[in-house]
Amino acid sequence: MAGIAIGELSHRTQVKIPTIRYYEQIGLLGPAIRTEGKQRRYEETDIERLDFIRNARELGFEVQAIRELMELDAFPNRPGAPLDEIAQRQLDLVQSKIDRLLRLRAVLEGVVSKSGQGGLREVRVIQAFTLQGEGSLKSEPPSDVFP
């Protein structure tokens, strides 16, 4: 029987074998053809699909959004509204991450500037990174974090 073994698929797509099995289990990847010995065999189209899934995950897309995008791709003549909604959700997430990263940069710059002056002991590290216990850099650092 022809087809691509799961190890080869993993190597070619840089997706780990347990992850490939998981994607198959949740329906992002179609069920593999099985040999008489019950080994999975995949098609060339599975490489393209796994590459898409891996890239989308690396870019922060949730599994449900990937599923929706693949469904839209299967029916290209559908109206664009669902795609617009997915794109807007992802854009909102990206903007939120950018905002948090900019605040993180400010915190790190404060830590670096204090540590370079021998004042690292003055920086309250946990508070600097949690910013008043909110846990996710959602606000500006309080003025007393970097005395």
N, C-alpha and C positions, 0 to 999 in steps of 0.2 A: 504494500500500500504506500502510495506517495504521501506527500505532505511534510510539514515542518514539525519536528519534535519540539516539545515545550522548552527544552534547554536551548535549542537553537533559536527559537522565538525570543526567549529571554535575552540571549546574547545580542541578537540583531536589533532589539527594541530598547535594550537597557532597562527592562521592566523585570523585577524579580519574579521567580516562579510562583511563590505564594500569592503575589499580587495578581498575576495572570489568572490563577485559579479563582481568586476572589472576584475579579471582574467578570469572569465567566459565570460564577455563582449568582451575582447580582444582575446579570443580563446586559452589562455593557459590552461584553464580548460574547458572540454566539457560542453555542456549545461546540466543543471540538469533536471532530470525527474520532472514533475509537478504533484501534486495531483489534485483532482477535485477542491479543494479549492485554487489552484495555488501556493501551498507551494513547495519550492524546496526540492528535495530528491536526495541524492548523494550515490554513491557506495563506497565500501571499496577501490577500485583502486584510487578513488579521494583523499583519505587520503595520499596514497603513492605519488601521483603526487603533491599535495600541500606541503607535506614535502620536496620534491625535490625542488620545486620552492622557498619555504621559505629559505631553506639552501643555495641555489644558490644566492638568493638576498642578504642574510646576508654576503656572501662571496664576494659580489661586482659584480656579473654578471648582465649585463643589460638584460632587458626583451627580446630584440631581440636575444641575445646569448642563453638565456634559450629556446626560441622558436626553435632555430636552433639545440640545443642539444636534445630537445624532438623529433624533426623530425628525427635526426640521430638515436635515440634510437628506433624509430618505424621501421627503416629499417637497422637492424644491419649488413647486408651483403654489405652495401655500402663501397666504398674505404675510407680510413682513412684521406684523405687530408682535407676535411671540418672540421673534428675534430681537426686536427693539427692546422688549421688556427684559430679556436676558442680558442684553448689552448694557442697559441702564443699571440693572442690579450689580453687574460686575464693575461698571464704572464707579458706582457709589462705594463699593468695597475698596477699589483701588485708591480712590480719593481719601478714604478713611485711613488706609495704611500709609499713604504719603504723609498725611497730617501727623500721624503717630510717629513716623520715622523722622520727620522734621523736629518734633519735640524731643525724641530720643537723641538726635544729633546735638541739640542744645544742652541736654543733660550731660552727654559724653564730653562735649567741649568744656563744660564746667568742671567735670572731674579731671580732665587732662590739664586744664589750666591750674587747678589747685595742686595736683600731684607734682607738676613741674616746679612748683614754688615751695615744695616741702610741706604743703598744707593738707595732704591727703587725709590725715587724721581728723581734720575739720569737716570733711565731707561726710554726711550721713548717707552712706551708700544705699541702704535698703530704701530709705525715704526718697532718695534721688530717683531710683528706678521705679518705685511704685507711685510716686507723687501723691502723697497724702493718703496712701492706702487704697487708691482706686485700682491699682494693679495693672494698668495698661496704658500708661502715659496719655491719659485722656485730657489732662489739663496742664497748664503752665506750672513749672516747678515753683514751690513756695520760696520766698526770698531767703528763708533761713536754711535752705539745704546747702547752699554754698556761702557760708559766712565770710 
